[in-house]
Amino acid sequence: QVQLVESGGGLVQPGGSLRLSCSASRTIFSIYTMGWYRQTSGKQRELVATIRSGGSTNYADSVKGRFTISRDNAKNTVYLQMNSLKPEDTAVYYCNIQKGPGYWGRGTQVTVSS
């Protein structure tokens, strides 16, 4: 069973930065597309960013220019660098691997507030 564990969330002031990490285990990592999604209470989970095995990336319009997704295949880890954070970025952030039916981590809370 694939395991994904997110870390790095927390409370940050508007304009601040956070870096999320997602470590994958019990799976080959390098060949799969990885993604970050987020969800707030009462809303559907939405795409934040994805990164393919070759390194090409895709971002939601709302985070373009502020967030950067990257991966370290040697460490089986995907990252999300979040800069210029806004209150509307507040959500639980989930890691996803596009393998088979898709697998999810348990999420990490990001709160942007003064």
Buried (B, 14 or more C-beta within 10 A) or exposed (E): EBEBBBBBBEEBEEEBEBEBBBBBEEBEBEEBBBBBBBBEEEEEBEBBBBBBBEEEEBBBEBBEEBBBBBBEEEEBBBBBBBBEBEEEBBBBBBBBBBBEEEBBBEBBEBBBEE
